[in-house]
Amino acid sequence: MKNKCIIALLLFLFTTLGSYAQTSNNEQRLVGTWVTEGNEETWIFNSAGSGTWRWGTTRYGAAGNRIAIYWGGDTSILEYYLSTDGRTLILYYLDGSGGRLLRKRP
């Protein structure tokens, strides 16, 4: 029963967040290319709610300080914090793991 509730919540979040991908101010703040501090990994958030990570291309939605990322059959929920200058993005999975990304300038 617990798994069904979690799946229903994730589906609700993803469909709700995805329905306004073009207009979400939260998503617009994330748009761009981000790299880990050691440049080992690159995360790209596109304005249309799509993105690219080491696992491939995916869809995402953001609301409040949460991001829902759809990985084919799975959805990951992450908390995020964006610095006031917009140059640092801190991501945390709900299990507490995560890291800091720096905005890559063109």
MARBA-3410 file (N, C-alpha, C, O; in Angstrom, 1 decimal):
106
0.8,-1.2,0.0,0.0,0.0,0.0,0.9,1.3,0.0,0.6,2.2,-0.7 ~ 1.9,1.2,0.8,2.8,2.4,0.9,3.4,2.7,-0.5,3.5,3.9,-0.9 ~ 3.9,1.7,-1.2,4.5,1.9,-2.5,3.5,2.5,-3.5,3.8,3.3,-4.3 ~ 2.2,2.0,-3.4,1.2,2.6,-4.3,1.0,4.1,-4.0,0.8,4.9,-4.9 ~ 1.0,4.5,-2.7,0.8,5.9,-2.4,2.0,6.7,-2.9,1.8,7.8,-3.4
3.2,6.2,-2.7,4.4,6.9,-3.2,4.3,7.1,-4.7,4.6,8.1,-5.2 ~ 4.0,6.0,-5.4,3.9,6.1,-6.9,2.8,7.1,-7.3,3.0,7.9,-8.2 ~ 1.7,7.1,-6.6,0.6,8.0,-7.0,1.1,9.4,-6.7,0.8,10.3,-7.5 ~ 1.8,9.7,-5.6,2.3,11.0,-5.3,3.3,11.5,-6.3,3.2,12.6,-6.8 ~ 4.2,10.6,-6.7,5.2,10.9,-7.7,4.6,11.2,-9.1,4.9,12.2,-9.8
3.6,10.4,-9.5,2.9,10.7,-10.7,2.2,12.0,-10.7,2.2,12.8,-11.7 ~ 1.5,12.3,-9.6,0.8,13.6,-9.4,1.8,14.7,-9.5,1.6,15.7,-10.3 ~ 3.0,14.6,-8.8,4.0,15.7,-8.9,4.5,15.9,-10.3,4.6,17.0,-10.8 ~ 4.8,14.8,-10.9,5.4,14.9,-12.3,4.4,15.5,-13.3,4.8,16.3,-14.1 ~ 3.2,15.0,-13.2,2.2,15.5,-14.2,1.9,17.0,-13.9,1.7,17.8,-14.8
1.8,17.3,-12.6,1.5,18.7,-12.2,2.6,19.6,-12.6,2.4,20.7,-13.2 ~ 3.8,19.2,-12.2,5.0,20.0,-12.5,5.2,20.2,-14.0,5.6,21.2,-14.5 ~ 5.0,19.1,-14.7,5.3,19.1,-16.2,4.3,19.9,-16.9,4.6,20.3,-18.1 ~ 3.1,20.2,-16.4,2.1,20.9,-17.1,2.4,22.3,-17.3,1.8,23.0,-18.2 ~ 3.3,22.9,-16.5,3.6,24.3,-16.7,5.1,24.5,-16.9,5.7,25.5,-16.4
5.8,23.5,-17.5,7.2,23.6,-17.7,7.7,24.9,-18.4,8.8,25.4,-18.0 ~ 6.9,25.4,-19.3,7.3,26.6,-20.0,7.2,27.8,-19.2,7.9,28.8,-19.4 ~ 6.4,27.8,-18.1,6.1,29.1,-17.4,6.6,29.1,-16.0,6.6,30.1,-15.3 ~ 7.1,28.0,-15.5,7.5,27.9,-14.1,8.8,28.7,-13.8,9.8,28.5,-14.4 ~ 8.6,29.7,-12.9,9.8,30.6,-12.6,10.9,29.7,-11.9,12.1,30.0,-12.1
10.5,28.7,-11.1,11.5,27.8,-10.5,12.3,27.1,-11.6,13.6,27.1,-11.5 ~ 11.7,26.6,-12.6,12.5,26.0,-13.7,13.3,26.9,-14.4,14.4,26.6,-14.8 ~ 12.8,28.1,-14.7,13.6,29.1,-15.4,14.9,29.5,-14.7,15.9,29.7,-15.3 ~ 14.8,29.5,-13.4,16.0,29.8,-12.6,17.1,28.7,-12.7,18.3,29.0,-12.5 ~ 16.7,27.5,-13.0,17.6,26.4,-13.2,18.2,26.2,-14.6,19.2,25.5,-14.7
17.6,26.9,-15.6,18.0,26.7,-16.9,19.5,27.0,-17.1,19.9,28.1,-16.6 ~ 20.2,26.1,-17.8,21.6,26.4,-18.0,22.4,25.1,-17.8,21.8,24.0,-17.6 ~ 23.7,25.2,-18.0,24.6,24.1,-17.8,25.3,24.2,-16.4,25.8,25.3,-16.1 ~ 25.3,23.2,-15.7,25.9,23.1,-14.4,26.9,22.0,-14.3,26.7,21.0,-14.9 ~ 28.0,22.2,-13.6,29.0,21.2,-13.5,29.4,21.0,-12.0,29.3,21.9,-11.2
29.8,19.8,-11.7,30.2,19.5,-10.3,31.5,20.3,-10.1,32.2,20.7,-11.1 ~ 31.9,20.5,-8.9,33.1,21.3,-8.6,34.3,20.8,-9.2,35.2,21.6,-9.6 ~ 34.5,19.5,-9.4,35.6,19.0,-10.1,35.4,18.8,-11.6,36.3,18.1,-12.2 ~ 34.4,19.2,-12.1,34.0,19.1,-13.5,33.9,17.6,-13.9,34.1,17.3,-15.1 ~ 33.5,16.7,-13.0,33.4,15.3,-13.3,32.0,15.0,-14.0,31.9,14.1,-14.8
31.0,15.9,-13.7,29.7,15.6,-14.2,29.0,16.9,-14.6,29.2,17.9,-14.0 ~ 28.2,16.8,-15.7,27.5,18.0,-16.2,26.0,17.7,-16.1,25.6,16.6,-16.5 ~ 25.3,18.7,-15.7,23.8,18.6,-15.7,23.3,19.8,-16.5,23.8,20.9,-16.3 ~ 22.4,19.5,-17.5,21.9,20.6,-18.3,20.4,20.6,-18.1,19.7,19.7,-18.3 ~ 19.9,21.8,-17.7,18.5,22.1,-17.6,18.0,22.9,-18.8,18.5,24.1,-18.9
17.2,22.4,-19.6,16.6,23.2,-20.7,15.3,23.9,-20.3,14.7,23.5,-19.4 ~ 15.0,25.0,-21.0,13.8,25.8,-20.7,12.5,25.0,-20.9,11.5,25.4,-20.3 ~ 12.5,24.0,-21.7,11.2,23.3,-22.0,10.9,22.2,-21.1,10.1,21.3,-21.4 ~ 11.7,22.1,-19.9,11.4,21.0,-19.0,12.2,19.7,-19.3,11.8,18.7,-18.8 ~ 13.1,19.8,-20.2,14.0,18.6,-20.5,15.4,18.9,-20.0,15.7,20.0,-19.7
16.1,17.8,-19.9,17.5,18.0,-19.3,18.3,16.8,-19.8,17.9,15.8,-20.3 ~ 19.6,17.0,-19.6,20.6,15.9,-19.9,21.5,15.7,-18.7,22.0,16.7,-18.1 ~ 21.7,14.5,-18.3,22.6,14.1,-17.2,23.4,13.0,-17.7,23.2,12.5,-18.8 ~ 24.3,12.4,-16.9,25.1,11.3,-17.3,24.3,10.1,-17.7,24.8,9.2,-18.4 ~ 23.0,10.0,-17.2,22.2,8.9,-17.5,21.4,9.1,-18.8,20.7,8.2,-19.2
21.5,10.3,-19.4,20.9,10.5,-20.7,19.9,11.7,-20.6,20.0,12.5,-19.6 ~ 19.1,11.8,-21.6,18.1,12.9,-21.7,16.8,12.5,-20.9,16.4,11.4,-20.9 ~ 16.2,13.5,-20.2,15.1,13.2,-19.4,14.2,14.4,-19.3,14.5,15.5,-19.9 ~ 13.1,14.4,-18.5,12.2,15.5,-18.3,12.3,15.8,-16.8,12.6,15.0,-16.0 ~ 12.0,17.1,-16.5,12.0,17.5,-15.1,10.9,18.6,-14.9,10.5,19.2,-15.8
10.6,18.8,-13.6,9.7,19.9,-13.2,10.1,20.3,-11.9,10.7,19.6,-11.1 ~ 9.9,21.6,-11.6,10.4,22.2,-10.3,9.2,23.0,-9.6,8.5,23.7,-10.3 ~ 9.1,22.8,-8.3,8.1,23.6,-7.6,8.7,23.8,-6.2,9.3,22.8,-5.6 ~ 8.6,25.0,-5.6,9.2,25.2,-4.3,10.7,25.0,-4.4,11.3,25.5,-5.3 ~ 11.1,24.2,-3.5,12.6,23.8,-3.5,12.8,22.3,-3.9,13.7,21.7,-3.5
11.8,21.8,-4.7,11.9,20.4,-5.1,12.0,20.3,-6.6,11.3,21.1,-7.3 ~ 12.7,19.3,-7.1,12.8,19.0,-8.5,12.3,17.5,-8.7,12.8,16.7,-7.9 ~ 11.4,17.3,-9.6,11.0,15.9,-10.0,11.7,15.6,-11.3,11.5,16.3,-12.3 ~ 12.5,14.5,-11.3,13.2,14.1,-12.5,12.7,12.8,-13.0,12.7,11.8,-12.2 ~ 12.2,12.7,-14.2,11.6,11.4,-14.7,12.7,10.7,-15.5,13.2,11.2,-16.5
13.0,9.5,-15.0,14.0,8.6,-15.6,13.3,7.4,-16.3,13.5,6.3,-15.8 ~ 12.6,7.6,-17.4,12.0,6.5,-18.0,10.8,5.9,-17.2,9.7,6.5,-17.2 ~ 11.1,4.9,-16.4,10.0,4.4,-15.5,10.1,4.8,-14.1,9.2,4.5,-13.3 ~ 11.1,5.6,-13.7,11.3,6.1,-12.3,11.3,7.6,-12.2,11.6,8.3,-13.2 ~ 10.9,8.1,-11.1,11.0,9.5,-10.8,11.8,9.7,-9.6,11.5,9.1,-8.6
12.7,10.6,-9.7,13.5,11.0,-8.5,13.1,12.4,-8.1,12.9,13.3,-8.9 ~ 13.0,12.6,-6.7,12.6,13.9,-6.2,13.9,14.3,-5.4,14.4,13.7,-4.6 ~ 14.3,15.5,-5.8,15.5,16.2,-5.1,15.1,17.5,-4.5,14.2,18.2,-5.1 ~ 15.7,17.9,-3.4,15.6,19.2,-2.9,16.7,20.0,-3.6,17.8,19.5,-3.8 ~ 16.4,21.3,-3.8,17.5,22.1,-4.4,17.5,23.5,-3.7,16.5,24.0,-3.2
18.7,24.1,-3.7,18.9,25.4,-3.1,19.8,26.1,-4.1,20.9,25.7,-4.5 ~ 19.3,27.3,-4.6,20.1,28.1,-5.5,20.6,29.3,-4.8,19.8,30.0,-4.1 ~ 21.9,29.6,-5.0,22.5,30.8,-4.3,21.8,32.1,-4.8,21.2,32.1,-5.9 ~ 21.9,33.1,-4.0,21.3,34.4,-4.4,21.8,35.0,-5.7,21.2,35.7,-6.4 ~ 23.1,34.7,-5.9,23.7,35.2,-7.2,23.5,34.3,-8.4,23.9,34.6,-9.5
22.8,33.1,-8.1,22.5,32.2,-9.2,23.6,31.4,-9.8,23.5,30.7,-10.8 ~ 24.8,31.4,-9.1,26.0,30.6,-9.6,26.2,29.3,-9.0,26.9,28.5,-9.5 ~ 25.5,29.0,-7.8,25.7,27.7,-7.2,24.4,27.0,-6.9,23.4,27.7,-6.5 ~ 24.3,25.8,-7.3,23.1,25.0,-7.1,23.4,23.8,-6.2,24.3,23.0,-6.6 ~ 22.7,23.6,-5.1,23.0,22.5,-4.2,21.8,21.5,-4.4,20.6,22.0,-4.2
22.0,20.3,-4.7,21.0,19.3,-4.9,21.1,18.2,-3.8,22.2,17.8,-3.5 ~ 20.0,17.8,-3.2,20.0,16.7,-2.3,18.9,15.7,-2.6,17.7,16.1,-2.9 ~ 19.3,14.5,-2.7,18.2,13.4,-2.8,17.6,13.3,-1.5,18.2,13.8,-0.5 ~ 16.4,12.7,-1.4,15.7,12.7,-0.1,16.4,11.8,0.9,16.1,11.8,2.1 ~ 17.4,11.0,0.4,18.1,10.1,1.4,19.3,10.9,2.0,20.0,10.4,2.8
19.4,12.2,1.6,20.5,13.1,2.2,21.7,13.2,1.3,22.6,14.1,1.6 ~ 21.9,12.3,0.3,23.1,12.4,-0.5,22.9,13.6,-1.5,21.8,14.0,-1.8 ~ 23.9,14.1,-2.1,23.8,15.1,-3.0,25.1,15.9,-3.2,26.2,15.4,-2.8 ~ 25.1,17.0,-3.7,26.3,17.8,-4.0,26.0,19.2,-4.5,24.9,19.6,-4.7 ~ 27.1,19.9,-4.8,27.1,21.2,-5.2,27.5,21.3,-6.7,28.5,20.7,-7.1
26.7,22.1,-7.5,27.0,22.3,-8.9,27.2,23.8,-9.1,26.7,24.6,-8.4 ~ 28.1,24.1,-10.0,28.4,25.5,-10.3,27.9,25.8,-11.7,28.1,25.0,-12.7 ~ 27.3,27.0,-11.9,26.8,27.3,-13.2,28.0,27.5,-14.2,28.9,28.2,-13.9 ~ 27.9,26.9,-15.3,29.0,27.0,-16.3,28.6,28.2,-17.2,27.5,28.3,-17.8 ~ 29.6,29.1,-17.3,29.4,30.3,-18.2,29.8,29.9,-19.6,30.8,29.2,-19.8
29.1,30.5,-20.6,29.4,30.2,-22.0,30.8,30.8,-22.4,31.2,30.7,-23.5
END
